[in-house]
Amino acid sequence: MRMNSQTVSSRADLEFAEAALREVLIGEFKEDGRADARSLDRMLVHIVNMHEAISRSPENYANVAKRLGDFAVTTTRMANRNPDVAPKLTRLSQALGAASQRLSELGTAPSS
């Protein structure tokens, strides 16, 4: 499968979101925000699987974009509940939103 620059950019956005998620999970948050940390652990598994999904087929872009958008909303709520890690969670939410937006645009673009 040939990748265009938009596909490469969307993969980079997804990788950035994954790195931001891993950054939140490192350190004291895992202990202090146990329920939210468990949710983030599950999100991480989904994001890792999303890499493969978007590699397999552009038909998966819309579904992955929707899930990333849902994750962005969830992490924004987490930021409100966890002021000590709110800056990291806000960065994560923004990264998830950017990845969602790019994949959404790719999912609605005409095939070349």
C-alpha positions in Angstrom: 0.0 0.0 0.0 1.4 3.4 -1.0 1.2 6.1 1.6 0.6 9.7 0.7 1.8 12.6 2.8 -1.6 13.0 4.5 -1.5 9.4 5.6 2.0 9.7 7.0 0.9 12.9 8.8 -2.1 11.1 10.3 0.2 8.3 11.5 2.5 10.9 13.0 -0.4 12.6 14.8 -1.5 9.2 16.2 2.1 8.5 17.4 2.2 11.9 19.1 -1.1 11.2 20.8 0.2 7.8 22.0 3.4 9.4 23.3 1.3 12.0 25.2 -0.8 9.3 26.7 2.3 7.3 27.8 3.6 10.5 29.4 0.5 10.9 31.5 0.7 7.3 32.7 4.3 7.7 33.9 4.7 8.8 37.5 2.4 9.5 40.3 -0.8 9.7 38.3 -1.0 6.0 38.1 -1.4 5.9 41.9 -3.3 9.1 42.5 -5.9 8.8 39.7 -6.4 5.1 39.7 -9.7 4.9 38.0 -8.7 7.4 35.3 -5.3 5.7 35.0 -7.0 2.3 34.3 -9.1 4.1 31.6 -6.0 5.5 30.1 -4.4 2.1 30.1 -7.3 0.8 28.1 -7.1 3.8 25.7 -3.5 3.0 25.1 -4.3 -0.5 24.0 -6.9 0.8 21.6 -4.5 3.4 20.2 -1.9 0.8 19.6 -4.5 -1.3 17.7 -5.5 1.8 15.8 -2.1 2.1 14.3 -2.6 -1.3 12.6 -6.2 -0.5 11.6 -5.2 2.6 9.7 -2.3 0.8 8.1 -4.6 -1.9 6.8 -7.3 0.2 5.1 -8.4 3.8 4.6 -11.9 2.5 5.3 -11.0 2.4 9.0 -10.2 6.1 9.2 -13.7 7.3 10.0 -14.1 4.8 12.9 -10.6 5.5 14.3 -11.3 9.3 14.0 -14.5 8.9 16.0 -12.9 6.9 18.7 -10.0 9.4 19.0 -12.5 12.2 19.2 -14.4 10.4 22.0 -11.0 9.8 23.8 -10.3 13.6 23.5 -13.6 14.4 25.2 -12.9 11.8 28.0 -9.4 13.1 28.7 -10.7 16.7 28.9 -13.0 15.5 31.6 -10.2 13.8 33.3 -8.2 17.0 33.3 -11.0 18.7 35.2 -10.9 16.0 37.8 -7.1 15.8 38.1 -5.7 19.3 38.5 -2.2 18.0 39.3 -1.8 16.4 35.9 -4.3 18.7 34.0 -1.6 20.2 31.7 -0.5 16.7 30.5 -4.1 15.6 30.1 -4.9 18.8 28.2 -2.0 18.2 25.8 -3.2 14.6 25.4 -6.7 15.8 24.6 -5.4 18.2 22.1 -3.2 15.5 20.5 -6.1 13.1 20.3 -8.3 15.8 18.8 -5.7 16.7 16.2 -5.3 13.0 15.2 -9.1 12.6 15.1 -9.5 15.7 12.8 -6.8 14.6 10.4 -8.1 11.1 10.1 -11.6 12.4 9.7 -10.5 14.6 6.8 -8.7 11.7 5.2 -11.8 9.5 5.7 -14.0 11.9 3.8 -11.4 12.7 1.0 -12.0 11.2 -2.4 -9.8 8.2 -3.2 -7.0 8.9 -5.6 
